[in-house]
């Protein structure tokens, strides 16, 4: 199962450096490096940009870019009194790894961050697992640090902590994928996977190419658009594989995660829109015209160069799993399960049906299809499926201006409820997970039709998601909407956007 994250690596760091997530083509193939003098005491900004720092205070690079030069904290000298045994020293060193910032982050998670996340029923159990699993605790502290960095953009220590904890979380998460899949371990992996998806929504490190560092404190640097390293859409493939393998175990062991199996926010939003007399699929046709239009099939030179250099393509295994699951467990079947008022026996039968469907999919689709090539016709149908998932949200955004007093649960017009904000939030949160496969390939290549879709995706998120509760999407949505529009304008497509919300 660990191969799903084989192309997502942590760039090794020396003491005081900031790690970074990067996607490469070759798996586990060490590269030879030329001998050179390392900058071991450079500033954090140069470390993240992966450029050599002259170690001045402030350094020449930061002075030239007119940005704050953040210096790493000097390591504290470690001494061992003669009366302290090696075992006690090892124990004390472990305790010293927990500092006041960690306590502040955990307190903020418990009092503020946790309440802003979807799936509230699972977080109490995830918190209990965190006291026994370091990778869960690292993910909790990381998402709390991102939250504080968004709320307090002037405090660089929160942004610094979020980057360190993000690298640590990915490293520990990959390491724990090799353990046997028991109920407790599946709950730990899936819970951490949900947190990692939030973390990747917050991470804009892939935009720090030939520019300043992208952080909540500096969300608008001069940056080039290179989606080939956006882990939000690429790492989702691994989350899909973990979820599909864990569901049968959750059902057999009656895990709390079974409560989220039948949650289908897209279906609930579509039903609410139909109740308002709207067609939830009305934006599918305009986007398919974009797909077929030759002027929207251009590829950005920067992204194509990156793709050629790395040789990396998004994995197809997870997409094949999702396609097989759609065949085994259609939306109409899920609708009958969730809408019917049945006895406990019927509920048990429904769970067993879902369990068997998941087992058949994971058994029939094998990893030898990992390098599957997508024909153009299949890429088009995959794009249409992605658009169909997005169309209900576009409908909500189009009608958002008509509602003047939305409530926290639903919006009412003529006594007919509009889609609930919780369903809209949940659909946005999980949307990138379902974009693996052909669409991820189009996005990585920087195809204009994929950029048009992403522009409207982020614009709709900015319109519908409240920036307070959905802080994890606010910075990315605003920044990506602006950056993608600039890229489309640069391609001469400024007057060709087919939709207006």
MOUR-V126267 format. One record per residue. RES is the residue in three letters. SS is DSSP state (hx for helix, st for strand, lp for the rest). PSI is psi as a letter, one per 30 degrees, with the letter a starting at -180 (999 if undefined). D_CENTER is the distance of its C-alpha to the mean C-alpha in Angstrom with 1 decimal. Layout:
RES;SS;PSI;D_CENTER
RES;SS;PSI;D_CENTER
This chain:
UNK;lp;f;18.8
UNK;hx;f;17.7
UNK;hx;f;18.1
UNK;hx;f;14.7
UNK;hx;g;13.4
UNK;lp;f;16.7
UNK;lp;g;15.5
UNK;st;j;13.0
UNK;st;l;15.4
UNK;st;k;16.3
UNK;lp;k;19.0
UNK;lp;k;21.8
UNK;lp;l;23.1
UNK;lp;l;26.6
UNK;lp;k;27.5
UNK;lp;f;26.3
UNK;lp;l;23.7
UNK;lp;k;20.0
UNK;lp;l;17.8
UNK;lp;k;15.3
UNK;st;k;12.7
UNK;st;l;14.3
UNK;st;k;14.5
UNK;lp;l;18.1
UNK;lp;e;20.3
UNK;lp;k;22.7
UNK;lp;k;21.7
UNK;lp;h;23.5
UNK;lp;j;26.1
UNK;lp;k;27.2
UNK;lp;k;28.2
UNK;lp;k;31.4
UNK;lp;k;31.5
UNK;lp;k;34.5
UNK;lp;k;36.1
UNK;lp;l;35.5
UNK;lp;j;35.7
UNK;lp;k;32.5
UNK;lp;j;31.7
UNK;lp;f;31.2
UNK;lp;g;31.8
UNK;lp;l;29.9
UNK;lp;l;27.9
UNK;hx;e;24.2
UNK;hx;e;23.5
UNK;hx;e;25.2
UNK;hx;e;23.5
UNK;hx;e;20.0
UNK;hx;f;21.4
UNK;lp;h;23.1
UNK;lp;l;26.5
UNK;lp;k;29.7
UNK;lp;k;30.8
UNK;lp;g;34.5
UNK;lp;g;34.1
UNK;lp;l;36.0
UNK;lp;j;35.3
UNK;lp;l;33.9
UNK;lp;l;33.1
UNK;hx;e;34.3
UNK;hx;e;30.9
UNK;hx;e;29.7
UNK;hx;e;33.1
UNK;hx;e;33.0
UNK;hx;f;29.7
UNK;lp;h;30.9
UNK;lp;l;27.9
UNK;lp;k;28.0
UNK;lp;j;28.7
UNK;lp;j;27.0
UNK;lp;k;28.9
UNK;lp;l;27.7
UNK;lp;k;29.4
UNK;lp;k;32.4
UNK;lp;k;32.3
UNK;lp;k;34.7
UNK;lp;k;37.7
UNK;lp;k;37.9
UNK;lp;l;41.3
UNK;lp;j;42.8
UNK;lp;l;46.0
UNK;lp;f;48.8
UNK;lp;f;48.7
UNK;lp;k;45.1
UNK;lp;l;44.6
UNK;hx;e;41.9
UNK;hx;e;40.3
UNK;hx;e;40.3
UNK;hx;e;38.9
UNK;hx;e;36.0
UNK;hx;e;35.4
UNK;hx;e;35.6
UNK;hx;e;33.2
UNK;hx;e;30.6
UNK;hx;e;31.2
UNK;hx;f;31.1
UNK;lp;f;27.4
UNK;lp;j;26.8
UNK;lp;a;27.6
UNK;hx;f;27.9
UNK;hx;e;24.5
UNK;hx;e;22.9
UNK;hx;e;25.2
UNK;hx;e;24.2
UNK;hx;e;20.5
UNK;hx;e;21.2
UNK;hx;e;23.6
UNK;hx;e;21.2
UNK;hx;e;18.6
UNK;hx;e;21.4
UNK;hx;f;23.0
UNK;hx;e;20.4
UNK;hx;e;16.6
UNK;hx;e;16.9
UNK;hx;f;18.7
UNK;hx;f;15.9
UNK;lp;l;13.4
UNK;lp;l;13.9
UNK;lp;h;15.7
UNK;hx;f;18.2
UNK;hx;f;20.4
UNK;hx;f;18.4
UNK;hx;e;17.8
UNK;hx;e;21.5
UNK;hx;e;21.5
UNK;hx;e;18.4
UNK;hx;e;20.3
UNK;hx;e;23.4
UNK;hx;f;21.8
UNK;hx;f;20.4
UNK;lp;f;24.1
UNK;lp;f;24.6
UNK;lp;j;21.4
UNK;hx;e;20.5
UNK;hx;f;16.9
UNK;hx;e;16.2
UNK;hx;e;18.1
UNK;hx;e;16.3
UNK;hx;e;12.8
UNK;hx;e;14.7
UNK;hx;e;16.4
UNK;hx;e;13.4
UNK;hx;e;11.7
UNK;hx;e;15.3
UNK;hx;e;15.9
UNK;hx;e;13.1
UNK;hx;e;14.7
UNK;hx;e;18.1
UNK;hx;e;17.3
UNK;hx;e;16.5
UNK;hx;e;19.6
UNK;lp;i;21.8
UNK;lp;f;21.0
UNK;lp;f;24.4
UNK;lp;j;23.8
UNK;hx;f;22.5
UNK;hx;f;22.5
UNK;hx;e;19.4
UNK;hx;e;17.4
UNK;hx;e;19.1
UNK;hx;e;18.4
UNK;hx;e;14.6
UNK;hx;e;14.6
UNK;hx;e;17.1
UNK;hx;e;15.4
UNK;hx;e;12.0
UNK;hx;e;14.1
UNK;hx;e;16.2
UNK;hx;e;13.5
UNK;hx;e;12.3
UNK;hx;e;16.1
UNK;hx;e;17.2
UNK;hx;e;14.6
UNK;hx;e;15.8
UNK;hx;e;19.3
UNK;hx;f;19.3
UNK;lp;f;18.2
UNK;lp;f;21.9
UNK;lp;l;23.4
UNK;lp;k;25.0
UNK;lp;i;23.1
UNK;lp;l;25.0
UNK;hx;e;24.1
UNK;hx;e;23.4
UNK;hx;e;21.2
UNK;hx;e;19.3
UNK;hx;e;18.7
UNK;hx;e;17.6
UNK;hx;e;15.1
UNK;hx;e;13.6
UNK;hx;e;13.6
UNK;hx;e;11.9
UNK;hx;e;9.3
UNK;hx;e;8.7
UNK;hx;e;8.7
UNK;hx;e;6.4
UNK;hx;e;3.5
UNK;hx;e;5.5
UNK;hx;e;6.1
UNK;hx;f;3.6
UNK;hx;e;4.5
UNK;hx;f;7.7
UNK;lp;k;8.1
UNK;lp;g;10.6
UNK;hx;f;12.5
UNK;hx;f;12.6
UNK;hx;g;14.9
UNK;lp;h;17.4
UNK;lp;j;19.7
UNK;lp;h;23.3
UNK;lp;a;22.5
UNK;lp;l;22.1
UNK;lp;k;19.1
UNK;lp;j;16.3
UNK;st;l;15.9
UNK;lp;f;16.3
UNK;lp;f;19.9
UNK;st;i;20.1
UNK;lp;f;17.6
UNK;lp;i;20.0
UNK;lp;l;21.2
UNK;lp;j;22.9
UNK;lp;l;20.3
UNK;lp;k;20.1
UNK;lp;j;17.5
UNK;lp;j;16.2
UNK;hx;f;13.2
UNK;hx;f;14.1
UNK;hx;g;12.1
UNK;lp;j;8.8
UNK;hx;f;6.6
UNK;hx;e;3.5
UNK;hx;f;6.5
UNK;hx;e;8.4
UNK;lp;f;7.2
UNK;hx;f;6.7
UNK;hx;e;10.5
UNK;hx;e;11.1
UNK;hx;e;9.7
UNK;hx;e;12.0
UNK;hx;e;14.8
UNK;hx;e;14.7
UNK;hx;e;14.8
UNK;hx;e;17.6
UNK;hx;f;19.6
UNK;hx;f;19.3
UNK;hx;e;20.4
UNK;hx;e;24.0
UNK;hx;e;24.3
UNK;hx;e;23.1
UNK;hx;e;25.7
UNK;hx;e;28.4
UNK;hx;g;27.9
UNK;lp;h;27.3
UNK;lp;l;24.1
UNK;hx;f;22.7
UNK;hx;f;19.6
UNK;hx;f;22.0
UNK;hx;f;21.9
UNK;hx;f;18.5
UNK;lp;e;19.5
UNK;lp;g;21.5
UNK;lp;k;19.3
UNK;lp;i;19.0
UNK;hx;e;18.1
UNK;hx;e;18.7
UNK;hx;e;22.1
UNK;hx;e;23.0
UNK;hx;e;22.1
UNK;hx;e;24.2
UNK;hx;e;27.1
UNK;hx;e;27.2
UNK;hx;e;27.3
UNK;hx;e;30.1
UNK;hx;f;31.9
UNK;lp;g;31.9
UNK;lp;g;33.4
UNK;lp;l;30.4
UNK;lp;j;29.2
UNK;lp;f;25.4
UNK;lp;g;25.4
UNK;lp;f;27.3
UNK;lp;g;24.7
UNK;hx;e;24.4
UNK;hx;e;27.7
UNK;hx;e;27.1
UNK;hx;e;23.9
UNK;hx;f;25.8
UNK;hx;e;28.5
UNK;hx;e;26.0
UNK;hx;e;25.1
UNK;hx;f;28.9
UNK;lp;k;29.9
UNK;hx;f;30.6
UNK;hx;f;29.9
UNK;hx;g;26.1
UNK;lp;g;25.9
UNK;lp;l;26.1
UNK;st;k;23.8
UNK;lp;k;23.0
UNK;hx;e;25.0
UNK;hx;e;22.6
UNK;hx;e;19.9
UNK;hx;e;22.6
UNK;hx;e;24.1
UNK;hx;e;20.9
UNK;hx;e;20.6
UNK;hx;e;24.3
UNK;hx;e;24.1
UNK;hx;f;21.4
UNK;lp;g;22.3
UNK;lp;k;18.8
UNK;lp;k;17.8
UNK;lp;k;14.8
UNK;lp;k;16.0
UNK;lp;f;17.8
UNK;hx;e;18.3
UNK;hx;e;15.4
UNK;hx;e;16.3
UNK;hx;e;19.9
UNK;hx;e;19.0
UNK;hx;e;17.5
UNK;hx;e;20.5
UNK;hx;e;22.9
UNK;hx;e;21.6
UNK;hx;e;22.1
UNK;hx;e;25.6
UNK;hx;e;26.3
UNK;lp;i;25.0
UNK;lp;l;25.4
UNK;hx;e;24.4
UNK;hx;e;28.1
UNK;hx;e;28.3
UNK;hx;e;25.5
UNK;hx;e;27.2
UNK;hx;e;30.5
UNK;hx;e;29.0
UNK;hx;f;27.4
UNK;hx;f;30.2
UNK;lp;k;33.2
UNK;lp;j;34.9
UNK;lp;l;35.7
UNK;lp;l;37.2
UNK;hx;e;35.6
UNK;hx;e;36.9
UNK;hx;e;35.1
UNK;hx;e;31.8
UNK;hx;e;32.3
UNK;hx;e;33.1
UNK;hx;e;29.9
UNK;hx;e;27.8
UNK;hx;e;29.9
UNK;hx;e;29.4
UNK;hx;e;25.7
UNK;hx;e;26.0
UNK;hx;e;28.3
UNK;hx;e;26.2
UNK;hx;e;23.2
UNK;hx;e;25.7
UNK;hx;e;27.3
UNK;hx;e;24.1
UNK;hx;f;23.0
UNK;hx;e;26.7
UNK;hx;e;27.4
UNK;lp;j;24.4
UNK;lp;l;24.7
UNK;hx;f;22.9
UNK;hx;f;25.7
UNK;hx;g;24.1
UNK;lp;e;21.3
UNK;lp;h;22.8
UNK;lp;k;23.6
UNK;lp;k;24.5
UNK;lp;k;23.7
UNK;lp;l;26.9
UNK;hx;e;26.8
UNK;hx;e;27.7
UNK;hx;e;24.9
UNK;hx;e;22.4
UNK;hx;e;24.0
UNK;hx;e;23.7
UNK;hx;e;20.1
UNK;hx;e;19.5
UNK;hx;e;21.7
UNK;hx;e;19.7
UNK;hx;e;16.5
UNK;hx;e;18.8
UNK;hx;e;20.3
UNK;hx;e;17.1
UNK;hx;f;16.7
UNK;hx;e;20.5
UNK;hx;e;20.9
UNK;hx;e;18.5
UNK;hx;e;20.6
UNK;hx;e;23.7
UNK;hx;e;22.6
UNK;hx;e;22.0
UNK;hx;e;25.4
UNK;hx;g;27.1
UNK;hx;e;25.5
UNK;lp;f;28.3
UNK;lp;f;30.9
UNK;lp;k;29.8
UNK;lp;f;31.2
UNK;lp;i;30.7
UNK;lp;k;27.6
UNK;lp;l;27.5
UNK;lp;f;24.7
UNK;lp;e;25.0
UNK;lp;l;26.2
UNK;lp;k;28.0
UNK;st;k;31.6
UNK;st;j;33.6
UNK;lp;h;37.1
UNK;lp;g;36.3
UNK;st;k;33.5
UNK;st;k;30.1
UNK;lp;l;27.2
UNK;lp;k;23.6
UNK;lp;k;22.5
UNK;hx;e;19.9
UNK;hx;e;18.3
UNK;hx;e;17.9
UNK;hx;e;16.5
UNK;hx;e;13.9
UNK;hx;e;12.9
UNK;hx;e;12.9
UNK;hx;e;10.7
UNK;hx;e;8.1
UNK;hx;f;8.4
UNK;hx;e;9.4
UNK;hx;f;6.9
UNK;hx;e;7.8
UNK;hx;g;11.3
UNK;hx;g;11.3
UNK;lp;l;12.0
UNK;lp;b;15.6
UNK;hx;e;17.9
UNK;hx;e;15.7
UNK;hx;e;13.2
UNK;hx;e;16.6
UNK;hx;e;17.8
UNK;hx;e;14.9
UNK;hx;e;15.3
UNK;lp;f;19.0
UNK;lp;h;18.7
UNK;st;k;20.8
UNK;hx;e;22.0
UNK;hx;e;21.5
UNK;hx;e;17.7
UNK;hx;e;17.8
UNK;hx;e;19.8
UNK;hx;e;17.4
UNK;hx;e;14.4
UNK;hx;e;16.9
UNK;hx;e;17.8
UNK;hx;e;14.3
UNK;hx;e;13.6
UNK;hx;e;17.2
UNK;hx;e;17.2
UNK;hx;e;14.3
UNK;hx;e;16.5
UNK;hx;e;19.5
UNK;hx;e;18.5
UNK;lp;k;16.1
UNK;lp;k;18.3
UNK;lp;f;17.3
UNK;lp;e;18.7
UNK;lp;e;17.0
UNK;lp;h;13.7
UNK;hx;e;13.7
UNK;hx;f;9.9
UNK;hx;f;10.0
UNK;hx;e;13.5
UNK;hx;e;13.5
UNK;hx;e;11.0
UNK;hx;e;12.8
UNK;hx;e;16.1
UNK;hx;e;15.7
UNK;hx;e;14.1
UNK;hx;e;16.7
UNK;hx;e;19.5
UNK;hx;e;18.6
UNK;hx;e;18.2
UNK;hx;e;21.4
UNK;hx;e;23.2
UNK;hx;e;22.3
UNK;hx;e;23.7
UNK;hx;e;26.7
UNK;hx;f;27.3
UNK;lp;g;27.6
UNK;lp;g;30.2
UNK;lp;g;28.2
UNK;lp;e;28.4
UNK;lp;g;30.8
UNK;lp;g;29.2
UNK;lp;k;26.2
UNK;lp;f;27.4
UNK;lp;l;25.9
UNK;lp;k;26.6
UNK;lp;999;25.2
